Structure formats: structure tokens, C-alpha cells
């Protein structure tokens, strides 16, 4: 994931499922509360 153009990696991931087949189609990093706060602060600025 990227926050303010900076690549951020996390150990934990969340599976992404196809709404049609239910198959896993990928994973995304699981953001922390601090990641979300930082992203909102950057977007607000």
C-alpha cells in the first residue's frame, strides 16, 4: 500500500475475494490505525 506516495508494507494481509465465484483473487496489506490516521492527515492537508 502507499501512503502519501511512500510504499508501506505490513506483515498481516487481508484476502480479497471475487464477488462472483468466492475465490481468493489477491491480498492487500492490513493497515494499522496509525496508517489510517496518517493517510487521513495527508488527504486533509
Biopython code that builds the backbone (N, CA, C, O; Angstrom):
import numpy as np
from Bio.PDB.StructureBuilder import StructureBuilder

atoms = [
    (1, "UNK", "N", (0.847, -1.154, 0.000)),
    (1, "UNK", "CA", (0.000, 0.000, 0.000)),
    (1, "UNK", "C", (0.896, 1.222, 0.000)),
    (1, "UNK", "O", (2.063, 1.148, 0.384)),
    (2, "UNK", "N", (0.351, 2.333, -0.428)),
    (2, "UNK", "CA", (1.104, 3.592, -0.442)),
    (2, "UNK", "C", (0.341, 4.625, 0.371)),
    (2, "UNK", "O", (-0.879, 4.752, 0.272)),
    (3, "UNK", "N", (1.096, 5.355, 1.172)),
    (3, "UNK", "CA", (0.538, 6.446, 1.964)),
    (3, "UNK", "C", (1.372, 7.674, 1.643)),
    (3, "UNK", "O", (2.567, 7.716, 1.933)),
    (4, "UNK", "N", (0.739, 8.668, 1.045)),
    (4, "UNK", "CA", (1.463, 9.879, 0.659)),
    (4, "UNK", "C", (2.595, 9.599, -0.316)),
    (4, "UNK", "O", (3.620, 10.281, -0.290)),
    (5, "UNK", "N", (2.418, 8.595, -1.181)),
    (5, "UNK", "CA", (3.433, 8.245, -2.161)),
    (5, "UNK", "C", (4.531, 7.341, -1.643)),
    (5, "UNK", "O", (5.379, 6.891, -2.414)),
    (6, "UNK", "N", (4.530, 7.067, -0.346)),
    (6, "UNK", "CA", (5.546, 6.220, 0.284)),
    (6, "UNK", "C", (5.020, 4.793, 0.374)),
    (6, "UNK", "O", (3.904, 4.564, 0.840)),
    (7, "UNK", "N", (5.828, 3.834, -0.075)),
    (7, "UNK", "CA", (5.429, 2.429, -0.011)),
    (7, "UNK", "C", (5.475, 1.953, 1.438)),
    (7, "UNK", "O", (6.481, 2.124, 2.127)),
    (8, "UNK", "N", (4.370, 1.353, 1.891)),
    (8, "UNK", "CA", (4.260, 0.848, 3.259)),
    (8, "UNK", "C", (3.932, -0.631, 3.173)),
    (8, "UNK", "O", (2.976, -1.016, 2.500)),
    (9, "UNK", "N", (4.706, -1.457, 3.839)),
    (9, "UNK", "CA", (4.442, -2.895, 3.847)),
    (9, "UNK", "C", (4.047, -3.321, 5.255)),
    (9, "UNK", "O", (4.500, -2.740, 6.241)),
    (10, "UNK", "N", (3.223, -4.313, 5.337)),
    (10, "UNK", "CA", (2.780, -4.873, 6.614)),
    (10, "UNK", "C", (2.844, -6.385, 6.530)),
    (10, "UNK", "O", (2.640, -6.970, 5.466)),
    (11, "UNK", "N", (3.130, -7.015, 7.668)),
    (11, "UNK", "CA", (3.212, -8.469, 7.733)),
    (11, "UNK", "C", (1.831, -9.093, 7.533)),
    (11, "UNK", "O", (1.694, -10.089, 6.822)),
    (12, "UNK", "N", (0.808, -8.506, 8.161)),
    (12, "UNK", "CA", (-0.537, -9.059, 8.066)),
    (12, "UNK", "C", (-1.204, -8.611, 6.776)),
    (12, "UNK", "O", (-1.018, -7.479, 6.328)),
    (13, "UNK", "N", (-1.990, -9.517, 6.177)),
    (13, "UNK", "CA", (-2.707, -9.206, 4.950)),
    (13, "UNK", "C", (-4.175, -9.585, 5.101)),
    (13, "UNK", "O", (-4.559, -10.327, 6.005)),
    (14, "UNK", "N", (-4.980, -9.054, 4.189)),
    (14, "UNK", "CA", (-6.404, -9.367, 4.127)),
    (14, "UNK", "C", (-6.663, -9.988, 2.759)),
    (14, "UNK", "O", (-6.220, -9.461, 1.739)),
    (15, "UNK", "N", (-7.379, -11.105, 2.739)),
    (15, "UNK", "CA", (-7.728, -11.747, 1.472)),
    (15, "UNK", "C", (-8.794, -10.936, 0.749)),
    (15, "UNK", "O", (-9.687, -10.364, 1.374)),
    (16, "UNK", "N", (-8.686, -10.895, -0.583)),
    (16, "UNK", "CA", (-9.682, -10.240, -1.437)),
    (16, "UNK", "C", (-10.376, -11.344, -2.224)),
    (16, "UNK", "O", (-9.725, -12.146, -2.894)),
    (17, "UNK", "N", (-11.701, -11.379, -2.137)),
    (17, "UNK", "CA", (-12.483, -12.436, -2.767)),
    (17, "UNK", "C", (-13.253, -11.922, -3.974)),
    (17, "UNK", "O", (-13.696, -10.774, -4.000)),
    (18, "UNK", "N", (-13.405, -12.777, -4.966)),
    (18, "UNK", "CA", (-14.237, -12.464, -6.125)),
    (18, "UNK", "C", (-15.702, -12.502, -5.682)),
    (18, "UNK", "O", (-16.129, -13.472, -5.055)),
    (19, "UNK", "N", (-16.475, -11.463, -5.998)),
    (19, "UNK", "CA", (-17.887, -11.484, -5.624)),
    (19, "UNK", "C", (-18.702, -12.500, -6.426)),
    (19, "UNK", "O", (-19.814, -12.852, -6.033)),
    (20, "UNK", "N", (-18.160, -12.965, -7.536)),
    (20, "UNK", "CA", (-18.881, -13.898, -8.393)),
    (20, "UNK", "C", (-18.629, -15.352, -8.026)),
    (20, "UNK", "O", (-19.560, -16.154, -7.967)),
    (21, "UNK", "N", (-17.350, -15.694, -7.776)),
    (21, "UNK", "CA", (-17.020, -17.098, -7.519)),
    (21, "UNK", "C", (-16.685, -17.376, -6.063)),
    (21, "UNK", "O", (-16.733, -18.524, -5.623)),
    (22, "UNK", "N", (-16.345, -16.334, -5.312)),
    (22, "UNK", "CA", (-15.935, -16.539, -3.929)),
    (22, "UNK", "C", (-14.479, -16.949, -3.796)),
    (22, "UNK", "O", (-13.993, -17.160, -2.685)),
    (23, "UNK", "N", (-13.779, -17.065, -4.919)),
    (23, "UNK", "CA", (-12.366, -17.431, -4.905)),
    (23, "UNK", "C", (-11.517, -16.251, -4.431)),
    (23, "UNK", "O", (-11.878, -15.090, -4.621)),
    (24, "UNK", "N", (-10.386, -16.575, -3.811)),
    (24, "UNK", "CA", (-9.436, -15.525, -3.441)),
    (24, "UNK", "C", (-8.737, -15.053, -4.717)),
    (24, "UNK", "O", (-8.186, -15.860, -5.466)),
    (25, "UNK", "N", (-8.766, -13.738, -4.958)),
    (25, "UNK", "CA", (-8.142, -13.190, -6.157)),
    (25, "UNK", "C", (-6.880, -12.388, -5.830)),
    (25, "UNK", "O", (-6.161, -11.962, -6.733)),
    (26, "UNK", "N", (-6.618, -12.188, -4.555)),
    (26, "UNK", "CA", (-5.416, -11.455, -4.162)),
    (26, "UNK", "C", (-5.419, -11.148, -2.683)),
    (26, "UNK", "O", (-6.300, -11.581, -1.941)),
    (27, "UNK", "N", (-4.418, -10.391, -2.267)),
    (27, "UNK", "CA", (-4.328, -9.952, -0.884)),
    (27, "UNK", "C", (-3.930, -8.480, -0.862)),
    (27, "UNK", "O", (-3.344, -7.968, -1.815)),
    (28, "UNK", "N", (-4.254, -7.817, 0.229)),
    (28, "UNK", "CA", (-3.856, -6.431, 0.444)),
    (28, "UNK", "C", (-3.273, -6.325, 1.842)),
    (28, "UNK", "O", (-3.665, -7.085, 2.727)),
    (29, "UNK", "N", (-2.339, -5.394, 2.066)),
    (29, "UNK", "CA", (-1.787, -5.224, 3.404)),
    (29, "UNK", "C", (-2.875, -4.773, 4.382)),
    (29, "UNK", "O", (-3.768, -4.007, 4.018)),
    (30, "UNK", "N", (-2.793, -5.250, 5.612)),
    (30, "UNK", "CA", (-3.737, -4.839, 6.650)),
    (30, "UNK", "C", (-3.186, -3.581, 7.313)),
    (30, "UNK", "O", (-2.195, -3.633, 8.041)),
    (31, "UNK", "N", (-3.842, -2.450, 7.051)),
    (31, "UNK", "CA", (-3.393, -1.167, 7.593)),
    (31, "UNK", "C", (-3.602, -1.118, 9.108)),
    (31, "UNK", "O", (-4.547, -1.695, 9.645)),
    (32, "UNK", "N", (-2.699, -0.416, 9.769)),
    (32, "UNK", "CA", (-2.844, -0.180, 11.203)),
    (32, "UNK", "C", (-3.640, 1.101, 11.415)),
    (32, "UNK", "O", (-3.870, 1.855, 10.470)),
    (33, "UNK", "N", (-4.054, 1.343, 12.631)),
    (33, "UNK", "CA", (-4.757, 2.574, 12.959)),
    (33, "UNK", "C", (-3.882, 3.784, 12.642)),
    (33, "UNK", "O", (-4.380, 4.800, 12.158)),
    (34, "UNK", "N", (-2.597, 3.680, 12.910)),
    (34, "UNK", "CA", (-1.682, 4.786, 12.602)),
    (34, "UNK", "C", (-1.571, 5.022, 11.104)),
    (34, "UNK", "O", (-1.456, 6.167, 10.668)),
    (35, "UNK", "N", (-1.605, 3.952, 10.303)),
    (35, "UNK", "CA", (-1.597, 4.100, 8.844)),
    (35, "UNK", "C", (-2.812, 4.900, 8.392)),
    (35, "UNK", "O", (-2.690, 5.803, 7.565)),
    (36, "UNK", "N", (-3.974, 4.572, 8.928)),
    (36, "UNK", "CA", (-5.216, 5.260, 8.559)),
    (36, "UNK", "C", (-5.164, 6.718, 8.987)),
    (36, "UNK", "O", (-5.544, 7.603, 8.221)),
    (37, "UNK", "N", (-4.703, 6.973, 10.188)),
    (37, "UNK", "CA", (-4.600, 8.349, 10.672)),
    (37, "UNK", "C", (-3.659, 9.175, 9.796)),
    (37, "UNK", "O", (-3.957, 10.322, 9.463)),
    (38, "UNK", "N", (-2.531, 8.588, 9.430)),
    (38, "UNK", "CA", (-1.567, 9.291, 8.585)),
    (38, "UNK", "C", (-2.175, 9.583, 7.205)),
    (38, "UNK", "O", (-2.013, 10.684, 6.678)),
    (39, "UNK", "N", (-2.864, 8.610, 6.625)),
    (39, "UNK", "CA", (-3.467, 8.799, 5.312)),
    (39, "UNK", "C", (-4.544, 9.900, 5.354)),
    (39, "UNK", "O", (-4.630, 10.713, 4.433)),
    (40, "UNK", "N", (-5.358, 9.927, 6.411)),
    (40, "UNK", "CA", (-6.372, 10.968, 6.531)),
    (40, "UNK", "C", (-5.735, 12.340, 6.718)),
    (40, "UNK", "O", (-6.204, 13.326, 6.150)),
    (41, "UNK", "N", (-4.676, 12.407, 7.505)),
    (41, "UNK", "CA", (-3.991, 13.691, 7.718)),
    (41, "UNK", "C", (-3.403, 14.223, 6.418)),
    (41, "UNK", "O", (-3.489, 15.419, 6.140)),
    (42, "UNK", "N", (-2.806, 13.339, 5.621)),
    (42, "UNK", "CA", (-2.231, 13.754, 4.337)),
    (42, "UNK", "C", (-3.348, 14.186, 3.385)),
    (42, "UNK", "O", (-3.208, 15.189, 2.685)),
    (43, "UNK", "N", (-4.449, 13.441, 3.353)),
    (43, "UNK", "CA", (-5.563, 13.791, 2.463)),
    (43, "UNK", "C", (-6.203, 15.108, 2.881)),
    (43, "UNK", "O", (-6.625, 15.889, 2.028)),
    (44, "UNK", "N", (-6.279, 15.357, 4.163)),
    (44, "UNK", "CA", (-6.887, 16.576, 4.677)),
    (44, "UNK", "C", (-6.033, 17.810, 4.369)),
    (44, "UNK", "O", (-6.549, 18.912, 4.180)),
    (45, "UNK", "N", (-4.721, 17.599, 4.323)),
    (45, "UNK", "CA", (-3.789, 18.714, 4.045)),
    (45, "UNK", "C", (-3.872, 19.078, 2.581)),
    (45, "UNK", "O", (-3.175, 19.987, 2.130)),
]
sb = StructureBuilder()
sb.init_structure("model")
sb.init_model(0)
sb.init_chain("A")
sb.init_seg("    ")
for serial, (resi, resn, name, xyz) in enumerate(atoms, 1):
    if name == "N":
        sb.init_residue(resn, " ", resi, " ")
    sb.init_atom(name, np.array(xyz, "f"), 0.0, 1.0, " ", f" {name:<3s}", serial, name[0])
structure = sb.get_structure()
